[in-house]
Amino acid sequence: MNAKRIIHNVYMLEKDGVKILATKSKYGSHYGERKIGEFREWIPSRSKLSAMFMKGYVIDIKPNWKVLYLGAASGTTVSHVADIVDEGVVYAVEYSAKPFAKFLELAKERKNIIPLLQDASKPWKYSGIVEKVDFIYQDIAQKNQIEIFENNARFFLKEDGEGVIMVKARSIDSTAEPEDVFRQVIRRLKESFKVIAYGSLEPYHKDHIYVHVRMK
Ligand SMILES: C[S@@+](CC[C@H](N)C(=O)[O-])C[C@H]1O[C@@H](n2cnc3c(N)ncnc32)[C@H](O)[C@@H]1O
C-alpha cells in the first residue's frame, strides 16, 4: 500500500489502484469506516470536509490549531478533525440531543474534543467556554447559516483566523437555482470576509459547495 501525506495526519492511500483518503489515528472506527493499519478511512460521501480534500482543495490545518466546529451531529467529521489537531482542541457545537448522545461517546475517548449541546445561533451562551480559535468549520444546513457563521466569527475567530462553510443550496432557498443561491452566499460573505476559494462537492454531495474564508 502506498501512502501520500497531504497535511498533518491526512493521507491519500492507494490500495489495488483505488484511492482512499484517511487520517492517521490511534483510535478505532467511529461510524463504520474501515481501519487500514494505523489509518481510519475518511469517507467523502459521509463527510463534506473529506469530499473537499478529495476534490483536490487542501487546507493546511495545523496540529496545534484550536477549532470551533458548528453542527457536530454524531461526530463523523469531528472525529477526523480531532485526528488532525492532535495537539490542539475542537470545540464542537450541536443542538440536537439524539446525535449528541453518540457524539458524547467519541468525546469521552478523545481528550481534545469539547462537546457543547448548544444552539450555534446563540454564541454568547458558550462564550464562557470557547476561547479564540484559529479555524471555524460550519456544516449546519440552515437558512440563516451565513449569519450564524458571521456571529461565531465575531465572537471567536482570531484576527488571522480562517474558516470553511459548507453550503447546501436547498437549505437556504429550496426554490431558487443552486447557482443563484451560491452567488448570493459568496456576495454576502465577501462583505465580512476575504473569500479565498469555493467549489463544488459533487459528486459526493449534490448541490453543495465549500467556501474557504479568512478574516479581512
Ligand atoms: C449535515 S449535519 C452535520 C454533519 C457533520 N458535520 C458531519 O460531517 O459529521 C447538520 C447538523 O447541524 C445541526 N444543527 C443545525 N442547526 C444547528 C444550530 N443552530 N446549532 C447547532 N447545531 C445545529 C443539526 O442538528 C445536524 O446534526
The ligand as an ORCA input file, in Angstrom:
! r2SCAN-3c Opt
* xyz 0 1
  C     -25.341     17.985      7.998
  S     -25.412     17.643      9.708
  C     -23.725     17.715     10.218
  C     -22.852     16.545      9.829
  C     -21.482     16.639     10.474
  N     -20.911     17.954     10.303
  C     -20.505     15.616      9.952
  O     -19.940     15.834      8.871
  O     -20.267     14.626     10.627
  C     -26.008     19.156     10.352
  C     -26.089     19.204     11.873
  O     -26.238     20.545     12.281
  C     -27.078     20.596     13.408
  N     -27.577     21.964     13.550
  C     -28.422     22.626     12.707
  N     -28.658     23.873     13.181
  C     -27.947     23.999     14.318
  C     -27.778     25.046     15.265
  N     -28.395     26.229     15.123
  N     -26.991     24.830     16.333
  C     -26.349     23.645     16.486
  N     -26.467     22.608     15.636
  C     -27.252     22.790     14.565
  C     -28.141     19.541     13.097
  O     -28.802     19.113     14.267
  C     -27.310     18.447     12.422
  O     -26.872     17.489     13.353
*
